């Protein structure tokens, strides 16, 4: 039995996995345990963009959509700017005509 704990805000969460019954790679397990919840998210017609702190380099931020990492950034504002400029590398978003937002990180939803 693998057991780990993670403190999230004022809540304390426990995760227990029986690795005999669940096939999961060590890398996937590390991502599940370390990732936590996104710091910001923005819902669009092609999916929800997420901005996380990079668990392997806490000084950087990851932009993701549908479990796909689109980029690593020095600031969350830089990640949000790529979404606004439609320069994410996600074809469905980057080629979408007449996108009106989000113009900056203040228009994203913040998880607290």
N, C-alpha and C positions, 0 to 999 in steps of 0.2 A: 504494500500500500504506500503510495506517494502522498504526502501531506505537506501543504505549504500554506502560509498565511500572508496576507497583504493588507496593510493599513491604508484605507481610502478615506480621506477627510477625517471625520469623527467616527465613521463606521468601521467595524472590523469584520473583514470577510475571510472565510475559510474555504479552501478548495480541496476536495479529496478526489483522487482518481485511482481506480484499480487498473493498473497497466496490463493485467492479464486479460481484461475484457475489452480494453480500448486500444486500438492501434494508433499510435501517435508518435511522431518522430521527436527526438530531443529538441530540435530547433523549433518545431511547432509548439511544444510544451513551453519552452522558454518565452516565446512570443505571447502565448496565452497568459502566462503568469505575470510577465512584466508589463504587458501592453496597457492594461487598465482600460479606462474609458477615454474616448477622444476629448481633447481640450475644447475644440471647436468643431461644429459641423454645419454644412450648408446643403439643403435638399434642392435638387434640380430635377428636371424631367428625364435626365439620363442616369440618375443615381445620386447618392449622397456623398459629397466630399467630406473627408475627415482630416483634421490636423491633430497629430499626436506629438508628444515629446519622444524623441528617438531613444528607445531603451538601451541601445548600445553606445550612444553618444548623447548624453543629456543636454549638451550645449546646442543640439540641432533639433529640428522639427521635421516630421514626415508628413507628406500629403498623400492621402490614400483615397481610393474609390473601389468598391467591390473587392476587397482583399488584395488589391493591386497597389503597390507602392509606386507613386508617380515621381517623387523627388524628395530630396533632403535639403533643408534650408537652414540658414543661420537664424532666421526669425520667422514667426508665424505670419507676420505681415507679408513677407516675401512669398510664402506659399499661397496666401490669399490673393496676392497680386497676379500670380500665374493663372489662377482660376479666372479672375476678372479679365485678364488679357487673352484668355483662351489659349494659353501656351502650356498646357499641363502634360501633353503627350497622350491624353485620352481622346482618341479620334472622335467619338460620339459628341463630346463636349466642344472640343477645339474647332469643329467644323459646323457647329450649330449656328444658324443665322439669327440675327436680331436678339442677342442676349443682352439684358439690361442690368445685370448685377451678378454678384455683389461687388460693389465698387471698392470696398476695403474690408478689413477684418471686423469693423464695428457692425457690419450687416450680417455676420455669421452668428449662429447661436452658440453661446458659451456654456459648457457643462461646469457646474459648480460643485 
